[in-house]
Amino acid sequence: MEILKIATEWAKAEVFSTRFFILFGFLFLLASVGFLQLGKTDLAKAYIIPTLVAGLLLMTIGVGLFFTNKSRITQFKKAFNADAPSFYQSEIERSESTLKEYAVVFKVIPILIIIAALLILFINSPTWRAISITTIAMLIIILLVDGTAHSRIVSYHKELKLIDKNELQK
């Protein structure tokens, strides 16, 4: 039963964390409306579309992860009650797979940030500056939220490894 508790706590923490994607997505959408209403300069007007796109992307990520993790909570209980040892094994495999994905994410996103920063330096167009700056801001938010999610999955994986497999047979 301990594994079910650990898995459920992890999923609930993920549900809470994904709300930050939604919050920041909403803030980007709000910024887009602000630039649309108040933007007087070419640079301010150039931010309308990039902030709109970034807001929609963050909202999509947040809503998708929210519902995925929310449904996991009920699926965990069903899967555990049906076959605890296979639930345990599937969670070990899923957490290991997720850890591998994060290894890629934490390499690719900094590279994308560097590319966006270089665009700011070498392309002196208001549109490209707005795209680059908005991209950097969005990727930093993704890194912040995913950084905490990564530490949670590392912790969750370690806790799973500590569970006595004989307890699952009871």
N, C-alpha and C positions, 0 to 999 in steps of 0.2 A: 504493500500500500504506500510505502514511502516514495517509490518511484512515481506513482501517480501524483502525489503531492508536489514533488519536485518539478515534474513536467508541467503541471497546472500553474504553479507559481511562475515558472519561466514564461509560459504563454501569456499569462496576465500581465507580466512586466513588458512583454513585447507589444501587447495591445496598448498599454499606456505610452510606450515609446513611439509608436507609429502616429500617435496624435500630434506629435511635434512636426512630422512631415505635413500633416493637414494644417496645423497652425501657421507654419512658415509659408506653405502654399497660399493660404488665405492672405497673409501679409504681402506676398509678391503680387497677388491679384489686386489688392488694395493699392499697392504702389503703382501698378499699371493704370488704375483709374485715376490716381492722383496725377500721374504724368500726363494723362489724357486731358484732364480738366485744367491743370495749372501749368503745364509745360509751355514755356515761351521760347526757349532757345532750341536750336537744332539738336543739341545733345539730349536735352530733356525729352523732346519729342521722339528721339531715337530709342528711348528706354521703354516706350509703350508696348511694343510687340515682344521684346525679349523678356520683360518681367511678366507679361501675360503667359508666355510659353513656359517659363520657369515655374510660375504659380500653378499652372495646369499640370505640369509634370510632377511637382511635389504633391499636389492634391491626389493625383492618380496613384502615385506610389503609396501615399499614406492610406488612402481608402482601400486599396488592394490589399496591403499588408494588414490593415485593421480587420477586415472581414476574414482573411485567411487565418490569422491567429485567433480571432474570436471563435471561429468554427472548430479550430483545433482543440479548444478546451473541452468541448463536448465529445469530440472524436477520441480524445485521449482516454476518457473514462470507458467508452465502449470498447476500444481496442484493448485496454488493460484488462477489463472484465472478460473479454473473449479469450485472450491468450496472453498472459503476463510475460512469459519469456520472449515471445516474438515481438511484443510491444517494446520490451527493453532493448532487444537487438535492433529493431527498426529505429529507435531513438538514438542509439549509439551511432548507427550508420548515418542517420540524418544530420546529427550534430557534427560528425566528422566531415561530411560533405559540405555543410554550411561553413565550417572553418576553412576549408580549401577555397570556397568561393570568396570569402573575406580576404584571403591572401592575395587574390587577383585584384579585388576592389581596391585594396590599400596600395597597390602598385599603379593601377591604371588612373585612378582619380588624381593623384598628384601630378602625373604626366599631363593630364588634360588641363590642370590648373596652370602648369608651366607654359603649355601651348597658348592658352588664353592670355596669359601675362605677356608673352612674346608678341601676340597680335596687338596688344595695347601699345607696345613699344614701336612696332614697325608699320602699323597701318593707322594713319591719322584721319580716319573717317569717323564721324559721330556714330554711325550705325554699328560699325565694327567695335568701337570702344564700348558702346552700350551692351552689345552682345557679349563681349569678353568679360566685362565687369559683372554682368548679371550671371554669366556662366560660373565665374569664380565664386561668387556669393552662394549660388545654388550648390555647387560642389563642396564648399566648405560646410554648409548645413548638412549635406549628405554624409560627409566625413564625421561630423560631430555626432549625429544620431547613430550612424553605423558603428562608430567607435564604442559607444556605450552598449549597443547590441552585441558587438563582438566580444566585449568583456563578459557580458551575460552568458553568451553561448559557450565561452571558454569555461566559465564557472559551472554551468549546467553540465557540460561534458565531463568535467572532473568529478562532479557529484554523482553522475551516472556510473562512472568507472568505480566509484567507491562502494556502490551497492552490492551487497552479497547476493550472488546469483542463486544461492540455495533458498533465500527468502522468497524468491519469485515462484518457487514450486509449491509453496504452502497455500 
